[in-house]
Amino acid sequence: MFSVNAVVEDEIGLHARPANLFVRSAKKFESDISVQRMGNSASYNAKSILSVLQMAAVKGTNIIITASGCDEVEACLELKKVLESETISV
């Protein structure tokens, strides 16, 4: 199991298009991947658009990305890049 912290940098947060990009990126990996808002015990499936949208992450939200599997490190680092990109909603 591997985890990283990330901050949502996109102006509109993880809504619609940015959430879709995040989920598509997560689905490239074999590992089980979950995301969690810092300070919240709820965990969300990073490969489910409905789950990611339910997290209601706005700009500045601290997120913990956790992956478990053969490509866990790569998955976490890639998804961290996606979340910290300021232009994922374009």
MDTraj code that builds the backbone (N, CA, C; nanometers):
import mdtraj as md
import numpy as np

residues = "MET PHE SER VAL ASN ALA VAL VAL GLU ASP GLU ILE GLY LEU HIS ALA ARG PRO ALA ASN LEU PHE VAL ARG SER ALA LYS LYS PHE GLU SER ASP ILE SER VAL GLN ARG MET GLY ASN SER ALA SER TYR ASN ALA LYS SER ILE LEU SER VAL LEU GLN MET ALA ALA VAL LYS GLY THR ASN ILE ILE ILE THR ALA SER GLY CYS ASP GLU VAL GLU ALA CYS LEU GLU LEU LYS LYS VAL LEU GLU SER GLU THR ILE SER VAL".split()
xyz = np.array([
    [0.0852, -0.1172, 0.0000],
    [0.0000, 0.0000, 0.0000],
    [0.0898, 0.1237, 0.0000],
    [0.0512, 0.2223, -0.0813],
    [0.1265, 0.3469, -0.0940],
    [0.0278, 0.4628, -0.0943],
    [0.0623, 0.5712, -0.0261],
    [-0.0250, 0.6885, -0.0198],
    [0.0544, 0.8157, -0.0449],
    [-0.0135, 0.9150, -0.1027],
    [0.0430, 1.0486, -0.1189],
    [-0.0656, 1.1509, -0.0869],
    [-0.0226, 1.2681, -0.0492],
    [-0.1140, 1.3797, -0.0274],
    [-0.1086, 1.4702, -0.1498],
    [-0.2212, 1.5278, -0.1844],
    [-0.2285, 1.6203, -0.2976],
    [-0.3306, 1.7287, -0.2639],
    [-0.3216, 1.8392, -0.3355],
    [-0.4155, 1.9495, -0.3186],
    [-0.4820, 1.9755, -0.4529],
    [-0.6145, 1.9860, -0.4545],
    [-0.6879, 2.0153, -0.5769],
    [-0.6575, 2.1598, -0.6160],
    [-0.5995, 2.1788, -0.7343],
    [-0.5603, 2.3119, -0.7788],
    [-0.6525, 2.3717, -0.8846],
    [-0.7332, 2.2898, -0.9494],
    [-0.8213, 2.3411, -1.0533],
    [-0.9260, 2.4350, -0.9932],
    [-0.9551, 2.5436, -1.0624],
    [-1.0486, 2.6462, -1.0141],
    [-1.1861, 2.5914, -0.9773],
    [-1.2351, 2.4951, -1.0541],
    [-1.3696, 2.4438, -1.0265],
    [-1.3683, 2.3163, -0.9431],
    [-1.2511, 2.2730, -0.9010],
    [-1.2423, 2.1525, -0.8198],
    [-1.2632, 2.0271, -0.9031],
    [-1.3008, 1.9192, -0.8369],
    [-1.3224, 1.7911, -0.9055],
    [-1.4694, 1.7745, -0.9418],
    [-1.5127, 1.8502, -1.0394],
    [-1.6500, 1.8426, -1.0871],
    [-1.6481, 1.8103, -1.2356],
    [-1.7419, 1.7326, -1.2802],
    [-1.7641, 1.6970, -1.4210],
    [-1.6360, 1.6637, -1.4968],
    [-1.5892, 1.7542, -1.5812],
    [-1.4758, 1.7252, -1.6679],
    [-1.3477, 1.6908, -1.5904],
    [-1.3083, 1.7680, -1.4888],
    [-1.1874, 1.7310, -1.4147],
    [-1.1998, 1.5952, -1.3450],
    [-1.3169, 1.5657, -1.2909],
    [-1.3376, 1.4367, -1.2257],
    [-1.3282, 1.3238, -1.3280],
    [-1.3810, 1.3466, -1.4479],
    [-1.3735, 1.2465, -1.5536],
    [-1.2282, 1.2192, -1.5926],
    [-1.1489, 1.3229, -1.6064],
    [-1.0072, 1.3056, -1.6381],
    [-0.9357, 1.2288, -1.5274],
    [-0.9669, 1.2619, -1.4030],
    [-0.9069, 1.1942, -1.2890],
    [-0.9407, 1.0447, -1.2911],
    [-1.0673, 1.0128, -1.3125],
    [-1.1122, 0.8732, -1.3141],
    [-1.0499, 0.7975, -1.4315],
    [-1.0466, 0.8598, -1.5489],
    [-0.9834, 0.7944, -1.6645],
    [-0.8367, 0.7651, -1.6362],
    [-0.7680, 0.8575, -1.5712],
    [-0.6278, 0.8357, -1.5353],
    [-0.6155, 0.7206, -1.4360],
    [-0.7054, 0.7132, -1.3393],
    [-0.7011, 0.6067, -1.2388],
    [-0.7254, 0.4699, -1.3015],
    [-0.8135, 0.4647, -1.4008],
    [-0.8466, 0.3365, -1.4641],
    [-0.7319, 0.2783, -1.5461],
    [-0.6285, 0.3556, -1.5734],
    [-0.5118, 0.3057, -1.6472],
    [-0.4290, 0.2093, -1.5627],
    [-0.4507, 0.2109, -1.4323],
    [-0.3680, 0.1321, -1.3411],
    [-0.4436, 0.0101, -1.2901],
    [-0.3681, -0.0972, -1.2636],
    [-0.4269, -0.2204, -1.2129],
    [-0.4591, -0.2120, -1.0642],
    [-0.3870, -0.1304, -0.9914],
    [-0.4035, -0.1197, -0.8465],
    [-0.5430, -0.0728, -0.8084],
    [-0.5857, -0.1115, -0.6892],
    [-0.7064, -0.0557, -0.6300],
    [-0.6673, 0.0818, -0.5772],
    [-0.7445, 0.1838, -0.6123],
    [-0.7096, 0.3204, -0.5754],
    [-0.8283, 0.3864, -0.5071],
    [-0.8014, 0.4486, -0.3935],
    [-0.9055, 0.5230, -0.3239],
    [-0.8555, 0.6633, -0.2934],
    [-0.9500, 0.7539, -0.2748],
    [-0.9173, 0.8908, -0.2384],
    [-1.0000, 0.9275, -0.1160],
    [-0.9457, 1.0187, -0.0381],
    [-1.0104, 1.0583, 0.0853],
    [-0.9792, 1.2055, 0.1107],
    [-1.0793, 1.2809, 0.1504],
    [-1.0560, 1.4201, 0.1898],
    [-0.9849, 1.4185, 0.3244],
    [-0.8798, 1.4985, 0.3374],
    [-0.8073, 1.5059, 0.4629],
    [-0.9042, 1.5480, 0.5738],
    [-0.9021, 1.4757, 0.6838],
    [-0.9890, 1.5061, 0.7960],
    [-1.1263, 1.4413, 0.7883],
    [-1.1500, 1.3625, 0.6835],
    [-1.2786, 1.2954, 0.6653],
    [-1.2521, 1.1453, 0.6587],
    [-1.3299, 1.0667, 0.7275],
    [-1.3057, 0.9227, 0.7309],
    [-1.3605, 0.8489, 0.6083],
    [-1.4448, 0.9134, 0.5291],
    [-1.5029, 0.8474, 0.4110],
    [-1.3965, 0.8269, 0.3045],
    [-1.3997, 0.7110, 0.2414],
    [-1.3066, 0.6772, 0.1342],
    [-1.3855, 0.6594, 0.0055],
    [-1.3292, 0.7064, -0.1065],
    [-1.3990, 0.7041, -0.2349],
    [-1.3169, 0.6280, -0.3384],
    [-1.3850, 0.5522, -0.4218],
    [-1.3208, 0.4754, -0.5277],
    [-1.2756, 0.5706, -0.6391],
    [-1.1457, 0.5772, -0.6639],
    [-1.0906, 0.6680, -0.7646],
    [-1.1261, 0.6270, -0.9071],
    [-1.1764, 0.5073, -0.9251],
    [-1.2112, 0.4599, -1.0593],
    [-1.3607, 0.4722, -1.0885],
    [-1.4332, 0.5392, -1.0008],
    [-1.5776, 0.5579, -1.0170],
    [-1.6091, 0.7067, -1.0219],
    [-1.6649, 0.7518, -1.1335],
    [-1.6970, 0.8939, -1.1482],
    [-1.7968, 0.9382, -1.0411],
    [-1.8971, 0.8572, -1.0121],
    [-1.9955, 0.8943, -0.9105],
    [-1.9318, 0.9058, -0.7723],
    [-1.8413, 0.8166, -0.7424],
    [-1.7735, 0.8198, -0.6138],
    [-1.6864, 0.9445, -0.6006],
    [-1.6115, 0.9762, -0.7051],
    [-1.5241, 1.0944, -0.7030],
    [-1.6070, 1.2217, -0.6919],
    [-1.7163, 1.2297, -0.7645],
    [-1.8037, 1.3472, -0.7558],
    [-1.8654, 1.3610, -0.6168],
    [-1.8975, 1.2498, -0.5547],
    [-1.9570, 1.2507, -0.4216],
    [-1.8606, 1.3096, -0.3182],
    [-1.7326, 1.3030, -0.3436],
    [-1.6327, 1.3572, -0.2514],
    [-1.6451, 1.5090, -0.2386],
    [-1.6991, 1.5746, -0.3416],
    [-1.7223, 1.7201, -0.3416],
    [-1.5953, 1.7988, -0.3107],
    [-1.4897, 1.7703, -0.3840],
    [-1.3615, 1.8375, -0.3629],
    [-1.3556, 1.9677, -0.4426],
    [-1.3366, 2.0771, -0.3739],
    [-1.3239, 2.2087, -0.4368],
    [-1.1764, 2.2489, -0.4384],
    [-1.1471, 2.3597, -0.5059],
    [-1.0092, 2.4084, -0.5106],
    [-0.9560, 2.4240, -0.3679],
    [-0.8350, 2.3723, -0.3471],
    [-0.7709, 2.3817, -0.2168],
    [-0.7958, 2.2641, -0.1247],
    [-0.8816, 2.1709, -0.1660],
    [-0.9094, 2.0532, -0.0840],
    [-0.7862, 1.9639, -0.0778],
    [-0.7498, 1.9228, 0.0434],
    [-0.6394, 1.8280, 0.0620],
    [-0.6931, 1.6865, 0.0469],
    [-0.6288, 1.6098, -0.0392],
    [-0.6728, 1.4747, -0.0732],
    [-0.5620, 1.3758, -0.0405],
    [-0.5993, 1.2618, 0.0122],
    [-0.5055, 1.1510, 0.0309],
    [-0.5385, 1.0470, -0.0748],
    [-0.4410, 1.0134, -0.1572],
    [-0.4575, 0.9107, -0.2612],
    [-0.3867, 0.7858, -0.2116],
    [-0.4579, 0.6744, -0.2069],
    [-0.4003, 0.5487, -0.1599],
    [-0.4223, 0.4417, -0.2662],
    [-0.3151, 0.3704, -0.2969],
    [-0.3243, 0.2622, -0.3955],
    [-0.2615, 0.1359, -0.3380],
    [-0.3149, 0.0239, -0.3815],
    [-0.2641, -0.1053, -0.3391],
    [-0.2610, -0.1977, -0.4603],
    [-0.1406, -0.2426, -0.4964],
    [-0.1271, -0.3311, -0.6108],
    [0.0094, -0.3194, -0.6746],
    [0.0241, -0.3813, -0.7893],
    [0.1542, -0.3903, -0.8546],
    [0.2085, -0.2562, -0.9059],
    [0.1215, -0.1612, -0.9329],
    [0.1662, -0.0310, -0.9841],
    [0.1217, 0.0838, -0.8922],
    [0.1182, 0.0568, -0.7623],
    [0.0643, 0.1523, -0.6649],
    [0.1401, 0.2849, -0.6600],
    [0.2718, 0.2790, -0.6658],
    [0.3507, 0.4029, -0.6583],
    [0.3254, 0.4895, -0.7807],
    [0.3320, 0.4293, -0.8983],
    [0.3085, 0.5029, -1.0222],
    [0.1679, 0.5625, -1.0249],
    [0.0705, 0.4859, -0.9789],
    [-0.0683, 0.5327, -0.9783],
    [-0.0830, 0.6558, -0.8898],
    [-0.0323, 0.6488, -0.7700],
    [-0.0444, 0.7621, -0.6770],
    [0.0250, 0.8864, -0.7305],
    [0.1446, 0.8700, -0.7834],
    [0.2194, 0.9855, -0.8325],
    [0.1526, 1.0477, -0.9551],
    [0.0980, 0.9652, -1.0437],
    [0.0286, 1.0167, -1.1618],
    [-0.0988, 1.0918, -1.1226],
    [-0.1752, 1.0355, -1.0316],
    [-0.2997, 1.1000, -0.9903],
    [-0.2725, 1.2279, -0.9112],
    [-0.1626, 1.2311, -0.8385],
    [-0.1222, 1.3545, -0.7698],
    [-0.0973, 1.4650, -0.8723],
    [-0.0297, 1.4311, -0.9822],
    [-0.0046, 1.5292, -1.0882],
    [-0.1356, 1.5807, -1.1473],
    [-0.2303, 1.4901, -1.1678],
    [-0.3604, 1.5296, -1.2245],
    [-0.4309, 1.6273, -1.1305],
    [-0.4354, 1.5951, -1.0017],
    [-0.5035, 1.6820, -0.9058],
    [-0.4368, 1.8178, -0.8916],
    [-0.3056, 1.8203, -0.9023],
    [-0.2340, 1.9445, -0.8795],
    [-0.2136, 2.0271, -1.0061],
    [-0.2706, 1.9811, -1.1163],
    [-0.2694, 2.0580, -1.2392],
    [-0.3765, 2.1658, -1.2312],
    [-0.3423, 2.2877, -1.2702],
    [-0.4386, 2.3983, -1.2624],
    [-0.5293, 2.4039, -1.3838],
    [-0.5069, 2.3181, -1.4818],
    [-0.5819, 2.3299, -1.6067],
    [-0.6544, 2.2020, -1.6451],
    [-0.6924, 2.1187, -1.5494],
    [-0.7571, 1.9938, -1.5873],
    [-0.8993, 2.0128, -1.6356],
    [-0.9587, 2.1291, -1.6126],
    [-1.0971, 2.1497, -1.6575],
    [-1.1058, 2.2082, -1.7980],
    [-0.9933, 2.2348, -1.8609],
    [-0.9942, 2.2959, -1.9953],
    [-1.0315, 2.1926, -2.0981],
])
top = md.Topology()
chain = top.add_chain()
for i, resn in enumerate(residues, 1):
    res = top.add_residue(resn, chain, resSeq=i)
    for name in ("N", "CA", "C"):
        top.add_atom(name, md.element.get_by_symbol(name[0]), res)
traj = md.Trajectory(xyz[None], top)
